[in-house]
Amino acid sequence: MNSFWDLFKPQELIEYGGLALILIIIVLENGVFFGFFLPGDSLLFTAGLLAFPSENMILHIELERLIFAISVAAFIGYYIGYWFGNKTGNALYNRKESIFFKRKYVETADVFYKKYGGMALIIGRFLPIVRTFAPILAGVVKVNKLVFFFYNIIGAILWPAIIVTAGFYVGKAFPNALDYLNYIIIAFIIITAIPVINGMRSKKNKINPSV
């Protein structure tokens, strides 16, 4: 990697660190509060794309093994988030803001979590920011450990199974898909950002209701 901005380029990350770096990023992005800025969905899609046997193949690993490895990393990440939330409690809401922490991100995940309950731990896997803070909030409110395990393992399997597989078969159907990767990533960002933006607007409307 030649610059800090390469952290946001899934293909650069994968070419630089391979599967090991993918798994580290997934753990951080799935429950460590400062990992919210790391690529998630786009990284998984690109991993699937680069794992398809072709001239662009970079990840020399079978699709099933790739999904399993990412599922384990996502599962561990959520438990780290749960442990952190359980230990910090409501102090998280009063934490001083910094470049790595914004209170509005916690509030957005909070709105989403209160709306969907435990299902937020599954649905939230597919949404940036929510994916990072949902397990932390589950720890704050001390969700039953067995219930958390149930939602955690389902989400940890479904998330990579859907997105990595999608990337893999796009690579199969369109051999030159890598040439359009930037556009695909932009589309991912736009699609996944819509629910997050709506959550922020919902929180704002509750604080400042129209009269």
Summary of the structure (lengths in Angstrom):
residues: 211
radius of gyration: 17.3
end to end distance: 51.8
largest distance: 60.4
contacts: 715
relative contact order: 0.16
helix: 79%
strand: 1%
